[in-house]
Amino acid sequence: MQAVEHTPDITRLLRDVDLFSEIHDQELATVQEWSEVYHSDTDTPLFSRGDPGDALFIVVSGSVVISRSDADDRTTDIAEYIRGEYFGDIDLFGAGARTASARMMAHSTVLRFPARGRSLQDLLEQTPSLSARLLHRFISVVAGRIRETNTLISQNTPWVQELRKQVYGDKLTGLFNQAYLAEELPRLIRNENAPVASLMIKPDNFKMLNDTYGHDAGDAILRRIAATIRGWAGDNPAIRYRGNEMVVVCTSCGESEARTRGEEIRQTLMKLDVSDIVQGVNSLGMPFSVGIAVFPEHADDGNTLVSRSSEVLFAARDAGANRTWVYGDGEK
């Protein structure tokens, strides 16, 4: 990578960048004077994770690839910037360290602002008018990005739904997965939502079903169970906890109501129609157990709440199965 002289189209390139789009020609000339252009004929590192975020970069030609490494030092390319696009402004104005690495692809040219050996702070101190304008534009640009992102995320577009399904959906059952549970529990377990009940639901001997009808039928029945629980849960999230354990977290639901609702879904699942899945079998007829714990009565945080509903479920199963228990029932 080598520094090159400014090319004639740099001024126009700067003008096309929203950060510099509203500054005067003389101020634009100052930005150009404080910039530096690099060219590379081979793939060349531009910066590494942890380096100071002391410059933004504009791609003049070719492209720049951004990559990130995980805890096992496996590197993944996460973005690619092409001609006219820029990056690094958040780090530059936020005085932060790089959170990823960047490399120039072969036969690429980039503009760096400010140039090596110069600092943004020096420029801002020497040119107060330009400083005020750049900072104002930076705030406006970032605010615009936030608005666009919030709008995009809030839109109920098919691809947003698909993205949520991929991230938070269990592929077999269609319920939410444990990643969703881990992320949403802090929001659900709040005093304003109390009491909050965790209802853990599980067939007492699903292995027998698989052994009798085969795993394909077992998977189909598990999906039917999940769909029934999802419909019964209403607005409350239904999650595949592990294996054939499923949990529903119900806000504003005390012990008495949770016990009633738990027994309701247990009876419904025992009578589940599976005749279209297993020939000659109408009602599922399989016993279920339901374990319930309630915040804040039985736990003071979300993880403990869910764990205790699972514990009491297995206690109920070990005590004879085919029943609905609330945390503490086994001690009575």
N, C-alpha and C positions, 0 to 999 in steps of 0.2 A: 504494500500500500504506500503510495507516494503522494505528496502534496502537489497540486497543479495550480496554474494561474487561473483566475476567475474567467469563466467563459461568458460570451455576450448574453446568453439567455438566463443568467443567474438572477438578474433583477426581475425579469418576468416570472421566474420560478418562485421567487420570494413573494411577489405580489399575489400569486395564486394560493399561497398558504394562508388560511384564515387568521392565524395569529398575527401576520404582518399586513393583512389586507387593508387596514384602515390607517396606516401610518403615512406621513408625508414622504415625498420623494427624497428630500434631504435626509430624513431619518432612515429611510430605506437604504440610502447610500452608506450610512453609518453602520447599519446591520451588516451590509455586504463587506464593508471594510473590516469588521470584527469577525468575519467568517473565514472558513478555510475549506477548500475543496480537495477531496481525495479520490484517487482512481486506483483500481487494482485489476490486473489481468488474470488473477487466480483467486480462488476462494480464500478470503483473508479475515481473521477475527477483527471485529470492530471494537467490542468491549466484552468484558466477562461479568458474570454475576458477582456482586459485591463491590465492583468498581464504583467510584463516585459518580453520581448522576450530574455531571457538570456541563452537559451540552445536549442540545437536541440535534437531530439529523434529518436532512431532507434528501430523498433519493433523486439524483439528477438523471441517472440512466441505470439500466440493469435492475437489480433488486437486492434487498437485505432480508435475511432470514433470522427470526428471533427463536431461540430455543431455551428450554428449561430442563434441568437435571433433577431426578428424584433422589431419595435417600440412598438408593443403590447405585447412584451415578449413571443411571440410564437417561440418555438425552432424547428429548422429544421436541420436534419443531412445532411451534404453536402459532406462528404468524409469519407472513411474508409481505414486505412493503415494496411497492413498485414506483416507477417514475411519478414524481409530483406528491407522493405521500410522505408524511413525516412522523417521527416518534421521539420519545424522550423528554417531551415538554413537562410532563408531570414531575419527573425526577428533577429536572432542571430548576423549576420554580419552587418545588417542594424541598430542595436540598437533600434529596434522599439518595440512597445507594441503589445500584442496579439490582433488580430482582430476577433478571434473566440475562442471557448472553446474546450477542448479535454477531453475524458474520456477513461480510460483503460477498456476493456471488461473483464468479469470474466475469470480467469485463464490465464492472459496475463503477459508478461514480456517485459520491455522496457529498453533500455540503454539511459541514459542522459549524454550529453556532453556539457559543463563541469558539474561536480557534483555540488550539492548544496553547497554554501559557497565558491565556486571557480568561478573566472570570466575569460572570454576569453581574456580580456585585460591583465590580469596577465600572462596568458600562453604565449601570443604573445610577451610580454616584456622579459620573461625569456628564450624563445627559438626562437631567431631571424630567424634561418634557417627554422624551422618548420612553423613559422609565414608566411614567404614569400611564402612557398610552398602551405600552406592552402589558403591564399588569392588569389594566382594565380589560384588554382583549383576552388575556389568559383566563380571567375570572368568567368572562362572558362565554368563552368557548367551553370551559369545563361545565358551567351551568347548563349550557345547551346539550352537552353530552349526557348529563345526568337526566335532563328532561326526556331526551330521546330514549335513553335506556329504560327509564321508568315506564314510559308509554309502551315501549316494545314488550316489556315483561308483563305489563298489565293486560295487553291485548290477548284475547282468547283465540289466537290464530291457530290453525291446525299444527303448524310446526312447533309452536310453543307447547301445545298439548303433547305432541310427540316427544319433545325434549324432556318434559316433566315425567312422561311415562318411562322413558329410557333411564332417567336418573333415579326416579323414586318408585318405579313399578316392579313388582315381582313378576317375572316372566311366566311362571307356571300358573299362578292363581289370578293375576290381575289386581291383587290387593297392593297396598303400599308395602315397601320393604323396610328393613331395619335402618337404612340410611335416612329414610323419611322420618322414622320414629325418633332417631337420635337428634335430628335437626328440629323437629316440631315439639318435642317434649317440653323444653324450657318455656315455649310460648303457651302450651296448654296448661302446664302446672303453675298457675299464678293464682294469687289469693282471690282476684276478682272472678276467677272461673270456679272457685271452690263451692261445694265439694266436687272433686274429680275422681271418677271411678275407672279403674283398669279391670276389664273383664277378659280373662284368658280362657279360650275355648279350645277343646281338644277331644277328638274321638278316643275312646278308651283303649281300643285295640285295632289301630289302623293296619297293622302288619297282617292281621288275620284276613282283612279285606283284600290286601295285595296278594296274599298267598292263595286265596280262594278264587279270585276273579282275574288276577294278573295285574301287572304294573300299569298297563295302558288304561285299563278300566279304573284302577286306583287313582291315576292322575286325573281322569275325567270326573270321578266322583269328588276328588279334592277340589277341583275347579267349581263343581256344583255347590259344595259346602261353602266355599269362599264367596261365590255370588250371592248365596242366601244370606250370609253374614253381612256382606256389603249392603244389601238391600235393607236388612233389618237395622243396621247401624245408622241409617239416615245421614245427617250432616256430620256425624262423628267419624273420625278416621278409623278404617279397618286395616290392620297390618298383619302380614305373615311374619310371625315372630321367629320361629325356627321349626323346620320339619313340618308337621301338621298342627302345630300350635298357632293359633291366631288370636290377636288381641284387638279389642276395641276400647278406645279411650273416650269416656263420656264426661263432658263438662256439665257442671250444675246437676250432678247426679249423686245423691247420698246413698248410704248403705241400704236402706229399705228399698228404694227404687232400683238400685243396682241388682239386688237379690231377685226382685220380681222380674226384671228384664233378663237377667241371666237364666232364670228358670224358663222363661218364655222361649229364648232362642235354643235352649237345650232340648225342649220338647219338640220344637219345630224341626230341628235337625234330625232327631230320631225318626220322624215321620217323612223324611225327605223322599220324594219320588225319584227313583233312579231307573225306572223301567225302560227308558230309552237308551240306557247305558249298559245294563246287565239284563239279558233276556230272562224272563221268568221271575224277576225280582221287582216287586212294586215299591214297597217302603224300605228304606235303608235298614231300619230296625237295629242300628248300632248304638250302643250306649255312649253318651258323651258326658264329660265332666266340665264344669265351669268354676274357675277360681277368681275371686274378686278381692281387690284391695282398694281402699278409698283414701285420697289425700284431703285434708292433712291428718285424718284420724289414725291411719295405719302407716304412713310414711310422710316424710317432710321434703322429699325430692322425687323427681320423675323416675329416675333409674331404680330407686328402691321400691317405688310404687309398683312398677311393672314386674320387677323381680319377685315381689311378695305375692302378686296375683298368680305368678307361675308356680311359686312354692306351694300355695294353698291348693292349686289345681292338682298337683301331684299328691299332696296329702289326702285330698278327697278321693283320688283314684286308688290310693293305697288302702284307704279305709273302707273300700267296697265299691268305689266307682259309681257312675250313673247318678251323679248328684251335683248340686250347686252349693258351693261353700264360700263364705266370706272369711277373710283373714281373721284368725282367732277361733273359728268354729271347732277345729280339732282339739282345742284345749278346754272346751266346755263339757 
